[in-house]
Amino acid sequence: MTNFRRTATALQESEDKYRSLVESTEDSICLVDEHCWYLFMNNKYRARMGFLGNDCAGRTYGEFHSAEETKDFIKEVDGVFKTGEAVQREHSSQRDGKYFLRTFSPVTGQEGKTIAVSVVSKDITKMKQMEIEIKQSEQRLRSIFDNAPKGMLLADIEKKTINYGNRTICAMLGYTLEELKELRITDIYPKDICPLSRDSLRDSPVEAGWSKIFP
């Protein structure tokens, strides 16, 4: 009996520590069965869903999400039940407009069979917003470069290959962009006056590449 009590106490302490960890995390965590009925939600997830207490019992994922989101969710849960392997997917939430990295993991029973799926959603909204801003900035810079009235080339210092050219330089040289990328800078400049050298770059902050503006 003493050993049993020790084991029971150890299990209870382990469960308490796990629950404390789950409830204190900033990640949204839920547990669903094979039909996507909620079995458990941590405080963070309940707050996002607008649940009070433990009233998630008997509720399904589809009750609180769009048909499209529910379809994607069911697909991932089904996949975990079939393969027994965890997967990660990025998710754009229609509920609050945030981005999450969701990890779907199998929860196995005593026989090693998947009996539920845990879903841990990490908020990556700030990272995604930065990615979007960087992409938009790159698009703006590319638009300025492409539509510049002067011919512009970007080339590799070491290989002396042409990486990119704007529309004006393509028109000036009579090449398409694809054809231009097949050339080396020495195909445009005679080798004895080729500007693509370390000396020509000594006053330039550019080290990984070379640019040239044609009047």
C-alpha atoms as a printed R data frame, in Angstrom:
    type eleno elety resid chain resno       x      y       z
1   ATOM     1    CA   MET     A     1   0.000  0.000   0.000
2   ATOM     2    CA   THR     A     2   2.882  2.327   0.786
3   ATOM     3    CA   ASN     A     3   4.371  1.847  -2.703
4   ATOM     4    CA   PHE     A     4   0.944  2.422  -4.250
5   ATOM     5    CA   ARG     A     5   0.528  5.677  -2.345
6   ATOM     6    CA   ARG     A     6   3.989  6.828  -3.355
7   ATOM     7    CA   THR     A     7   3.245  6.045  -6.986
8   ATOM     8    CA   ALA     A     8  -0.141  7.778  -6.817
9   ATOM     9    CA   THR     A     9   1.427 10.816  -5.177
10  ATOM    10    CA   ALA     A    10   4.190 10.949  -7.795
11  ATOM    11    CA   LEU     A    11   1.642 10.708 -10.614
12  ATOM    12    CA   GLN     A    12  -0.483 13.458  -9.082
13  ATOM    13    CA   GLU     A    13   2.550 15.719  -8.679
14  ATOM    14    CA   SER     A    14   3.580 15.031 -12.264
15  ATOM    15    CA   GLU     A    15   0.058 15.826 -13.490
16  ATOM    16    CA   ASP     A    16  -0.034 19.016 -11.426
17  ATOM    17    CA   LYS     A    17   3.314 20.164 -12.855
18  ATOM    18    CA   TYR     A    18   2.162 19.405 -16.406
19  ATOM    19    CA   ARG     A    19  -1.129 21.236 -15.903
20  ATOM    20    CA   SER     A    20   0.703 24.216 -14.398
21  ATOM    21    CA   LEU     A    21   3.008 24.326 -17.415
22  ATOM    22    CA   VAL     A    22   0.122 24.038 -19.872
23  ATOM    23    CA   GLU     A    23  -1.893 26.752 -18.139
24  ATOM    24    CA   SER     A    24   0.989 29.208 -17.751
25  ATOM    25    CA   THR     A    25   2.220 29.066 -21.356
26  ATOM    26    CA   GLU     A    26   1.476 31.830 -23.844
27  ATOM    27    CA   ASP     A    27   0.608 29.177 -26.444
28  ATOM    28    CA   SER     A    28  -2.995 28.181 -27.105
29  ATOM    29    CA   ILE     A    29  -3.436 24.455 -26.447
30  ATOM    30    CA   CYS     A    30  -6.385 22.158 -27.052
31  ATOM    31    CA   LEU     A    31  -7.031 18.426 -27.208
32  ATOM    32    CA   VAL     A    32  -9.522 16.934 -29.689
33  ATOM    33    CA   ASP     A    33 -10.790 13.456 -30.509
34  ATOM    34    CA   GLU     A    34 -10.978 11.891 -33.974
35  ATOM    35    CA   HIS     A    35 -14.223 13.766 -34.699
36  ATOM    36    CA   CYS     A    36 -12.684 17.095 -33.642
37  ATOM    37    CA   TRP     A    37 -14.721 17.331 -30.449
38  ATOM    38    CA   TYR     A    38 -12.917 19.317 -27.782
39  ATOM    39    CA   LEU     A    39 -11.567 17.261 -24.889
40  ATOM    40    CA   PHE     A    40  -9.491 19.987 -23.257
41  ATOM    41    CA   MET     A    41  -8.494 23.626 -23.632
42  ATOM    42    CA   ASN     A    42  -5.947 25.598 -21.663
43  ATOM    43    CA   ASN     A    43  -6.733 29.074 -20.333
44  ATOM    44    CA   LYS     A    44  -5.173 30.820 -23.328
45  ATOM    45    CA   TYR     A    45  -7.269 28.839 -25.806
46  ATOM    46    CA   ARG     A    46 -10.476 29.306 -23.794
47  ATOM    47    CA   ALA     A    47  -9.892 33.062 -23.697
48  ATOM    48    CA   ARG     A    48  -9.491 33.193 -27.481
49  ATOM    49    CA   MET     A    49 -12.645 31.122 -28.000
50  ATOM    50    CA   GLY     A    50 -14.638 33.055 -25.416
51  ATOM    51    CA   PHE     A    51 -15.300 30.038 -23.190
52  ATOM    52    CA   LEU     A    52 -16.004 30.349 -19.485
53  ATOM    53    CA   GLY     A    53 -14.648 27.692 -17.146
54  ATOM    54    CA   ASN     A    54 -14.699 24.188 -18.597
55  ATOM    55    CA   ASP     A    55 -17.760 24.576 -20.809
56  ATOM    56    CA   CYS     A    56 -15.873 23.257 -23.861
57  ATOM    57    CA   ALA     A    57 -17.146 19.726 -23.210
58  ATOM    58    CA   GLY     A    58 -19.396 18.478 -25.982
59  ATOM    59    CA   ARG     A    59 -18.400 21.288 -28.368
60  ATOM    60    CA   THR     A    60 -16.773 20.835 -31.756
61  ATOM    61    CA   TYR     A    61 -14.109 22.834 -33.570
62  ATOM    62    CA   GLY     A    62 -16.556 23.553 -36.383
63  ATOM    63    CA   GLU     A    63 -18.948 25.395 -34.048
64  ATOM    64    CA   PHE     A    64 -16.482 28.243 -33.649
65  ATOM    65    CA   HIS     A    65 -14.678 28.373 -36.985
66  ATOM    66    CA   SER     A    66 -15.558 28.874 -40.630
67  ATOM    67    CA   ALA     A    67 -16.267 25.936 -42.937
68  ATOM    68    CA   GLU     A    68 -12.908 26.501 -44.668
69  ATOM    69    CA   GLU     A    69 -10.939 26.564 -41.415
70  ATOM    70    CA   THR     A    70 -12.800 23.512 -40.130
71  ATOM    71    CA   LYS     A    71 -12.071 21.575 -43.319
72  ATOM    72    CA   ASP     A    72  -8.336 22.287 -43.006
73  ATOM    73    CA   PHE     A    73  -8.351 21.418 -39.296
74  ATOM    74    CA   ILE     A    74 -10.144 18.098 -39.851
75  ATOM    75    CA   LYS     A    75  -7.661 17.212 -42.599
76  ATOM    76    CA   GLU     A    76  -4.681 17.705 -40.266
77  ATOM    77    CA   VAL     A    77  -6.305 15.811 -37.376
78  ATOM    78    CA   ASP     A    78  -7.239 12.911 -39.682
79  ATOM    79    CA   GLY     A    79  -3.657 12.798 -40.936
80  ATOM    80    CA   VAL     A    80  -2.255 12.493 -37.414
81  ATOM    81    CA   PHE     A    81  -4.710  9.712 -36.540
82  ATOM    82    CA   LYS     A    82  -3.746  7.802 -39.694
83  ATOM    83    CA   THR     A    83   0.034  8.242 -39.532
84  ATOM    84    CA   GLY     A    84   0.659  8.694 -35.815
85  ATOM    85    CA   GLU     A    85   3.122 11.463 -36.691
86  ATOM    86    CA   ALA     A    86   3.185 15.106 -35.627
87  ATOM    87    CA   VAL     A    87   2.917 17.886 -38.216
88  ATOM    88    CA   GLN     A    88   3.352 21.664 -38.189
89  ATOM    89    CA   ARG     A    89   1.297 24.094 -40.236
90  ATOM    90    CA   GLU     A    90   1.043 27.869 -40.411
91  ATOM    91    CA   HIS     A    91  -2.479 29.150 -39.863
92  ATOM    92    CA   SER     A    92  -4.071 32.532 -40.481
93  ATOM    93    CA   SER     A    93  -6.936 32.888 -38.017
94  ATOM    94    CA   GLN     A    94 -10.126 34.454 -39.341
95  ATOM    95    CA   ARG     A    95 -11.316 34.869 -35.753
96  ATOM    96    CA   ASP     A    96  -8.742 37.439 -34.625
97  ATOM    97    CA   GLY     A    97  -6.597 38.075 -37.710
98  ATOM    98    CA   LYS     A    98  -3.496 36.571 -36.101
99  ATOM    99    CA   TYR     A    99  -0.967 34.099 -37.480
100 ATOM   100    CA   PHE     A   100  -0.130 30.874 -35.669
101 ATOM   101    CA   LEU     A   101   2.291 27.999 -36.072
102 ATOM   102    CA   ARG     A   102   0.180 24.989 -35.132
103 ATOM   103    CA   THR     A   103   1.686 21.671 -34.062
104 ATOM   104    CA   PHE     A   104  -0.633 18.665 -34.297
105 ATOM   105    CA   SER     A   105   0.700 15.794 -32.163
106 ATOM   106    CA   PRO     A   106  -0.680 12.308 -31.458
107 ATOM   107    CA   VAL     A   107  -1.733 11.360 -27.940
108 ATOM   108    CA   THR     A   108  -1.381  7.603 -27.540
109 ATOM   109    CA   GLY     A   109  -3.078  5.138 -25.222
110 ATOM   110    CA   GLN     A   110  -1.598  2.153 -23.417
111 ATOM   111    CA   GLU     A   111  -1.526  0.078 -26.609
112 ATOM   112    CA   GLY     A   112   0.306  2.784 -28.525
113 ATOM   113    CA   LYS     A   113  -2.764  3.691 -30.571
114 ATOM   114    CA   THR     A   114  -3.586  7.345 -31.188
115 ATOM   115    CA   ILE     A   115  -6.606  8.245 -29.074
116 ATOM   116    CA   ALA     A   116  -6.541 12.047 -29.399
117 ATOM   117    CA   VAL     A   117  -4.612 14.905 -30.986
118 ATOM   118    CA   SER     A   118  -3.083 17.822 -29.118
119 ATOM   119    CA   VAL     A   119  -2.882 21.126 -30.966
120 ATOM   120    CA   VAL     A   120  -0.372 23.717 -29.776
121 ATOM   121    CA   SER     A   121  -0.759 27.105 -31.472
122 ATOM   122    CA   LYS     A   122   2.170 29.527 -31.166
123 ATOM   123    CA   ASP     A   123   1.446 33.149 -32.034
124 ATOM   124    CA   ILE     A   124   3.797 34.207 -34.860
125 ATOM   125    CA   THR     A   125   1.878 37.336 -35.868
126 ATOM   126    CA   LYS     A   126   4.802 39.747 -35.345
127 ATOM   127    CA   MET     A   127   7.157 37.550 -37.365
128 ATOM   128    CA   LYS     A   128   4.650 37.209 -40.224
129 ATOM   129    CA   GLN     A   129   4.007 40.956 -40.236
130 ATOM   130    CA   MET     A   130   7.749 41.560 -40.538
131 ATOM   131    CA   GLU     A   131   7.939 39.064 -43.416
132 ATOM   132    CA   ILE     A   132   5.051 40.814 -45.169
133 ATOM   133    CA   GLU     A   133   6.637 44.249 -44.665
134 ATOM   134    CA   ILE     A   134   9.994 43.019 -45.998
135 ATOM   135    CA   LYS     A   135   8.294 41.467 -49.022
136 ATOM   136    CA   GLN     A   136   6.357 44.663 -49.712
137 ATOM   137    CA   SER     A   137   9.556 46.706 -49.367
138 ATOM   138    CA   GLU     A   138  11.342 44.394 -51.806
139 ATOM   139    CA   GLN     A   139   8.463 44.738 -54.253
140 ATOM   140    CA   ARG     A   140   8.589 48.539 -54.025
141 ATOM   141    CA   LEU     A   141  12.357 48.585 -54.585
142 ATOM   142    CA   ARG     A   142  12.040 46.172 -57.508
143 ATOM   143    CA   SER     A   143   9.347 48.370 -59.032
144 ATOM   144    CA   ILE     A   144  11.590 51.452 -58.716
145 ATOM   145    CA   PHE     A   145  14.521 49.526 -60.210
146 ATOM   146    CA   ASP     A   146  12.482 48.049 -63.072
147 ATOM   147    CA   ASN     A   147  10.888 51.359 -64.039
148 ATOM   148    CA   ALA     A   148  13.979 53.566 -63.683
149 ATOM   149    CA   PRO     A   149  14.600 55.723 -66.796
150 ATOM   150    CA   LYS     A   150  18.298 54.767 -66.782
151 ATOM   151    CA   GLY     A   151  19.676 51.346 -67.622
152 ATOM   152    CA   MET     A   152  20.723 49.365 -64.542
153 ATOM   153    CA   LEU     A   153  22.568 46.066 -64.108
154 ATOM   154    CA   LEU     A   154  23.248 43.869 -61.081
155 ATOM   155    CA   ALA     A   155  26.172 41.476 -61.416
156 ATOM   156    CA   ASP     A   156  28.224 38.998 -59.375
157 ATOM   157    CA   ILE     A   157  31.707 40.259 -58.468
158 ATOM   158    CA   GLU     A   158  33.481 36.916 -58.433
159 ATOM   159    CA   LYS     A   159  31.758 35.155 -61.327
160 ATOM   160    CA   LYS     A   160  31.282 38.318 -63.409
161 ATOM   161    CA   THR     A   161  27.817 37.073 -64.325
162 ATOM   162    CA   ILE     A   162  24.746 39.260 -64.733
163 ATOM   163    CA   ASN     A   163  22.087 38.609 -62.117
164 ATOM   164    CA   TYR     A   164  19.485 41.146 -63.125
165 ATOM   165    CA   GLY     A   165  18.779 44.086 -65.373
166 ATOM   166    CA   ASN     A   166  15.935 46.560 -65.547
167 ATOM   167    CA   ARG     A   167  13.652 47.162 -68.519
168 ATOM   168    CA   THR     A   168  15.633 50.142 -69.758
169 ATOM   169    CA   ILE     A   169  18.938 48.243 -70.019
170 ATOM   170    CA   CYS     A   170  17.203 45.358 -71.772
171 ATOM   171    CA   ALA     A   171  15.805 47.786 -74.340
172 ATOM   172    CA   MET     A   172  19.184 49.532 -74.718
173 ATOM   173    CA   LEU     A   173  21.077 46.288 -75.338
174 ATOM   174    CA   GLY     A   174  18.334 44.539 -77.276
175 ATOM   175    CA   TYR     A   175  18.089 41.521 -74.948
176 ATOM   176    CA   THR     A   176  15.281 40.001 -72.955
177 ATOM   177    CA   LEU     A   177  15.963 39.637 -69.234
178 ATOM   178    CA   GLU     A   178  16.366 35.878 -69.650
179 ATOM   179    CA   GLU     A   179  18.925 36.407 -72.439
180 ATOM   180    CA   LEU     A   180  20.741 39.035 -70.371
181 ATOM   181    CA   LYS     A   181  21.147 36.608 -67.460
182 ATOM   182    CA   GLU     A   182  22.926 34.180 -69.770
183 ATOM   183    CA   LEU     A   183  25.663 36.749 -70.454
184 ATOM   184    CA   ARG     A   184  28.787 37.668 -68.538
185 ATOM   185    CA   ILE     A   185  29.700 41.282 -67.945
186 ATOM   186    CA   THR     A   186  32.651 40.822 -70.319
187 ATOM   187    CA   ASP     A   187  30.140 40.095 -73.089
188 ATOM   188    CA   ILE     A   188  29.008 43.697 -72.741
189 ATOM   189    CA   TYR     A   189  32.328 45.345 -71.878
190 ATOM   190    CA   PRO     A   190  35.658 44.571 -73.543
191 ATOM   191    CA   LYS     A   191  37.864 42.707 -71.045
192 ATOM   192    CA   ASP     A   192  40.472 45.466 -70.939
193 ATOM   193    CA   ILE     A   193  37.948 48.056 -69.741
194 ATOM   194    CA   CYS     A   194  35.597 45.805 -67.767
195 ATOM   195    CA   PRO     A   195  34.507 47.813 -64.685
196 ATOM   196    CA   LEU     A   196  33.783 44.705 -62.636
197 ATOM   197    CA   SER     A   197  36.950 44.690 -60.553
198 ATOM   198    CA   ARG     A   198  37.890 45.180 -56.934
199 ATOM   199    CA   ASP     A   199  39.548 48.505 -57.746
200 ATOM   200    CA   SER     A   200  36.326 49.875 -59.218
201 ATOM   201    CA   LEU     A   201  34.505 48.952 -56.018
202 ATOM   202    CA   ARG     A   202  36.920 50.449 -53.479
203 ATOM   203    CA   ASP     A   203  34.642 53.436 -52.814
204 ATOM   204    CA   SER     A   204  31.429 51.404 -52.939
205 ATOM   205    CA   PRO     A   205  29.595 49.960 -49.917
206 ATOM   206    CA   VAL     A   206  28.519 47.011 -52.057
207 ATOM   207    CA   GLU     A   207  30.696 43.950 -51.470
208 ATOM   208    CA   ALA     A   208  28.602 40.974 -52.538
209 ATOM   209    CA   GLY     A   209  27.601 42.323 -55.925
210 ATOM   210    CA   TRP     A   210  28.078 45.067 -58.461
211 ATOM   211    CA   SER     A   211  25.686 47.550 -60.017
212 ATOM   212    CA   LYS     A   212  26.048 49.798 -63.013
213 ATOM   213    CA   ILE     A   213  23.854 52.667 -64.147
214 ATOM   214    CA   PHE     A   214  23.858 53.461 -67.843
215 ATOM   215    CA   PRO     A   215  22.970 57.013 -68.914
